[in-house]
């Protein structure tokens, strides 16, 4: 495998779901870049930024750096984020969640957030539904982003989901993809465009030890609430605090809006 001219990106993936909706989010972080006259590992630069981001969160919002960020806990006022000992009340917790998302452009590069969403009632995607369909669509967009950036890539999944690795291994060999123009030059409606620029097997990462996976979690839960709001399925307290609009706090420049081919162009691929 030849190293692509753009270098290497690392994708961190997490999900949020219930019995009716499933959302998966990938966040791409640069790992290797060429700066004349040589290659440089740039991942530590972003890691320094994410540490600064967490320290700032602690200083200005009193969100403990020792607590793992979970979207569903933060939004509901659980998780003992206040100085690591206490819970925020829901109004404060939801306001903090919004401020955290609004500051993501300090850490996340432009066009680096992609999400895919499906419903239990959705039509199957290449014979797949729910988690499988969601991850399939996410892989398609991740591949497209790698081609656009001319990069190789590595992927990290949140720990505890062995099925992700199975689907990832399959996608490295066979990933049927439709054409935006309705068909390929061969006359076929689909073409296998595997993840052949991804350099190794899927990795698992304990999200407690990985702030980038935690960012993917925060975005996935916000996207999940946006989908729930679309179907008027928010819980009363979630609707009361307008959490269906939480996702819209994410800086637009950090979202890969080209991932979603139809409106709204918000970086969420809707498979329904």
N, C-alpha and C positions, 0 to 999 in steps of 0.2 A: 504494500500500500504506500503510495506516494503522499508525503505530507503536503497538504494544500497550502497555497500561497498565503491564505488568510490566517493560518495558525490553527489553534484548537480552542473549542469552547467546552464548558462543562454544563450539562443540564441537570437541574435539581427538580425532582417531581414529587408532588404530594396531591392528596385528593380530599374531597368532602362529599358526603352523600347521606341519603336516607332511603326509605323504601320506594320513593317515586323519582328522585333526581340523583344524578351522579355527575360530579365535576372533577376534572383533573387539570392541574396547572403545572407548566414547566417554566423555569426561570433559567436563562442562559447567562453564564458568567465567563468572561474571557480567561483562558488559561495560558496560552502561548501566543505571542505576537512577534513579528519581525520589525525591529527598529534598527535601521542601517547603522552599523554594518553586521549585526548579528541577531539571533533569536533571543527573546527574553521571556522568562516565566513571569507573567503579570498577575497571576491569581493572588499572590500575597498582597498586592496593592489594593484589590477589592476587599480582601479579608480585613485589612487595616481599616478600610472605610466602614465595613459592617460593625467592627468593634467600636469605632467612634460613634456610629449611629446608635448602638445600644447604650453607650455611656451617656450620650446626649438625652436619650429616652429616660434614663435614670435621673439625670440632673434636672430636666425640665418637667417631666411628667410623673416622676417618682415610681417608674416601672422598673422593678428590680432586674438587674442583669443576670441574676442567678436563676430566674424563672424561664422555662421554655415557653416560647410564644405559641399559643394555640388559638386560632380564630374563635372557635365556639366557646372557649372558656373566657377569653377576653371580652367578647361581646356580651356575655351573660353576667358579667361581674363576678366570675369565679376565678380560681387559680392563684389567689393570694399574690397578685402582682404589685399591690401597694407596699412598697419597701420590702417585699418578700414575706410579709407577715399578715397583711390584711387584704380584704377584698374592696375594690371600688364598687360604689353603687352603680346601677345600670346606666343612668344618665352620664356619669363621669366615664364609665368604662367604654361606652359607645363613642363618646367624644374623643377619647384617647385613641381608640381604634382608628378613627378617621384621621387623626393627626399622624399616626404611624404610617398609614397608607400614603398620605399626602407627601411624606418625606422619603418615599422609596427611590426617588430619582437621585438621591445622594449616593445610593449603593448600586442600583440596577441600571445597566447601560440602556441606551435607546433601543426600542423595538425588541426587547428581550423577554417579554412575558407573553405566553400563549396559554389559553385554556380551551378545553373541550367539554361539552355538556351533553348529556343524553337523559332520556326519561324511560321509565319502565315500559311505557306504551309506545316508545319510538319504533319506527320501522328499522329492521336489522340493517346494519352496514356490513356488506360482504358476508352475510350470514352470522354476524356477531351482534350482540346486544349488550347493554349496560356497561360494565367495566371494560370488557373486551373491545366493544365498539368505541368507547371513549378513548382508550389508549391507542387504538388503531388510528383514529383521526388525529390524535396528538402527535403520534410518530410521523404521520404524513406531513404535518406542518413543521415539525422540527427538522425533517429532512429538507423541506423547501427553504427553510431559513438557513440551513447549513450551505445549501447550493448558492443562495443569494450572497452569503458572506464569504463563500469559498473557503470554508473551514472544515476540519475534522472535528469529531466530538466524542465526549465521554458522558455517560449518564449515571446518576445516583438516584435510587429510589429510597423512600422512607422504609426503614426496617420493618420486617414482619409481614411482607407481602410477596411470598415466593412465586405467586402467579404472574407477577410483573415480569420476572426474569424469563419465564416461559414465553410470554408474549413478545418480549424484546428479542429473544433469540430467533423466534420465527420471523420477526420483522427485519432482522439482519439478512435473511435469506429470501423472504417473500413478503412483499407489502403491496397488494393490489391498490391501484390509485386511478381514479377517474380523471378525465381531461376536462378542464374548464371550458373547452370549446366543443364538448360533446363527444369527442372521439379522438383517437391517436392516428398518426399517419398510416399505421398498419391497417386501419379500419376497425380495430377493436375498441370497445368502450372502456376497457381497463387495461392497465399495464403495470407490471410489477416494478416498483421503484424502491428497492430495499434500502435499509440504513447501512449502505456499504461504506460510508465515510466515518462511521463510528468505530473506534479503534479497539474496543475490547468488550468483554461480557458486561452485562448490567451489574452495577454495584449496589450494595445496600448500605445505608448510612443511618445511624441512630440520630433521629432528629434533635434529640436533646443536646447533641454535641455539634450540630450543624446549623448555624444561623441562616444559611441560604435555603435549606429545606423548610425552616420555620417561615421564611418569607413566602415560599410556595404555598405553605399551609394557610397563611393569612390571606393571600390572594384567592386561593381555591374556595375558602369559606365565604369570602365576599362575593365571588362569582356565583357560588351556590345560592346565596340569599337573593341575588339578582334574578336568578332563574326561578326561584320559589315565588318571588314577588310577581314575576311575569304571569304566573298561573294562580295568583291570589291565594297562595298556600303558606304565607308567613304566619307564624304564631302571633297572637294579639300583641304581645310586648315587642316583638320584632317590628311589626307594622307601626306600632306607636312611636318607635324611635327611628322610623324610616330606614331600616337597615337594608331594604331592597336597593337603596341608592349608595350603599357603602362602597361598592366596587368603583363607582364613579369618582371617588376621591383619589384613586391611583393616578399619578401624573400620566397624561395621555402619551407623552413621548416615550415612556418605558414600555408601552404595550405594542406588540406586533399587530397592528390593525389589518395587515394584509392576510393574516391567518384566517379571518372570517370573510368569505367571498360575498356575502349578502349582508344587508343592514340588519341591525345596527353594526357598524364597523368598530366593534369594541374589543376585538381580540378573543372573543368567545366563539368557538365553533359550535353551533347549535345543530344537533343531529335529530331534530324533531320538526 
